[in-house]
């Protein structure tokens, strides 16, 4: 079988420019999961399961409205509500799996395709460390290639940043490589940039075992890194912002990037 699901192994980099510079980088890997393949993958792989404990696992209730209901209709409803035409083509989710029962994904990205293979939209699902979740839905340029999208920030992610920001996304969709770059701009210009990038490899038990050795307890380390760097920002006297209320709606509509935003993006 020609599997569309795969592993991507690479790095995450963050850089804050103001009021004092701060940067971090760490190795990471993601699963690209075709939502229609997950059950077959779980049957094929000894080390991966759906909705039950394993070395690696996918749990539906970690995503979407967290009800545990199937994700495809949830994402299709979000696209329809955003006025984005989707004809039932594949939906593929880039995310970190649960590892030994634990997962935290600051960002998971859904790539929504038409039946002819063209990309019609992306959905950026953001989780914060306060247990909240929000998604940005953005149409994709049917011309293909790298995506340029933007959206107003409406969801609290870090106590070191305000909500009055706009995101600019620069995305290389899944192929032999993948990249998602996000610039955050406020009234003074670019404040932060975050880039995840990885190289595709086959999703197999052998590969998952290798990743356990090269990236041990990855998801726990991601959470630990977030809190460690929060302490470092405090030490640098970056102002702490209060936690605003979460948006009432679970999705925010983004758009294709304006020419000005395209020029400022750093893929």
C-alpha positions, -999 to +999 in steps of 0.1 A: +000+000+000+012+035-008+008+052+025+003+090+027+011+091+064+048+095+073+073+108+098+090+142+096+122+146+116+137+180+121+139+211+143+119+238+159+134+273+162+120+304+180+134+339+181+121+369+200+134+403+189+121+427+215+124+441+241+154+418+247+164+391+222+157+355+232+161+323+211+157+286+214+160+255+192+155+219+197+152+186+177+117+172+172+097+148+150+061+148+139+037+123+125+018+133+093-014+113+097-039+109+069-072+109+089-085+081+068-054+059+074-051+060+112-069+028+119-050+009+093-017+023+106-027+012+141-034-023+127-001-024+108+022-010+135+030-028+168+042+004+184+014+028+174-023+027+185-054+048+183-073+057+215-054+032+237-020+032+254+011+022+235+046+035+230+032+059+205-005+067+202-030+090+186-060+101+208-089+118+190-099+136+222-066+156+221-078+175+191-107+195+176-135+200+202-118+173+224-151+153+225-133+123+210-157+124+180-141+118+145-119+147+134-127+146+097-163+159+101-151+185+126-125+199+102-150+197+073-175+217+093-149+243+101-140+247+064-177+250+055-183+276+082-153+296+068-168+294+033-140+272+020-150+246-006-138+211+002-150+181-019-141+153+005-105+150-004-078+139+020-071+157+053-037+151+068-026+162+103+010+171+112+013+166+150+034+150+177+019+117+190+014+107+225+046+090+238+041+066+267+007+082+273+018+119+273+015+146+246+015+183+243+013+200+209+017+238+208+008+236+171-008+209+150-015+216+114-042+201+091-036+201+054-069+198+036-068+186+000-093+184-028-099+151-046-077+162-074-047+165-050-047+203-048-045+220-014-076+240-005-069+251+031-048+247+062-061+246+098-036+257+125-047+242+158-030+259+187-028+246+223-016+267+252-002+254+286-035+266+303-055+237+287-071+259+261-073+253+223-081+275+193-077+271+155-070+294+126-085+284+093-069+298+061-076+291+024-047+279+003-037+293-031-048+268-057-016+276-077+003+253-053+039+258-040+047+276-008+017+291+011+015+327+023-014+333+048-022+356+077-046+359+106-052+382+135-040+368+168-071+362+190-059+334+213-036+337+244-005+316+240+022+332+261+020+355+291+049+374+275+029+386+245-002+407+240-031+398+217-027+429+195-006+410+170-010+396+135+004+363+123+020+357+089+023+321+079+048+308+053+043+271+047+059+244+025+033+217+024+042+180+030+066+165+005+101+153+009+104+182+033+080+203+053+082+238+068+059+260+088+072+295+096+051+319+117+060+356+121+042+376+148+039+414+141+026+441+164+024+479+160+062+481+162+070+455+136+081+419+138+082+407+174+087+369+171+094+342+145+089+305+149+099+279+124+094+241+123+110+221+095+116+185+089+126+158+064+102+129+055+109+093+064+088+062+063+064+056+092+074+022+105+081+003+137+118+004+130+117+042+125+097+047+157+122+026+177+151+047+164+132+079+173+127+066+208+165+065+211+173+098+194+144+118+208+136+102+242+104+114+259+101+141+233+066+154+242+076+157+279+107+176+269+087+201+248+066+210+279+097+212+301+114+235+275+084+258+274+085+263+312+123+266+313+123+294+287+094+311+305+117+313+335+145+327+314+122+354+300+112+363+335+149+366+344+153+390+314+125+411+329+101+406+300+068+420+311+041+395+322+007+399+307-026+388+323-045+359+308-074+372+287-105+351+282-104+325+254-123+333+222-160+323+222-157+307+188-133+277+184-121+289+149-108+321+135-107+328+097-074+337+082-067+348+046-042+348+018-013+371+027-012+408+016+018+418-006+033+436+024+030+405+046+045+383+019+076+404+018+081+402+055+078+364+059+108+343+067+103+307+055 
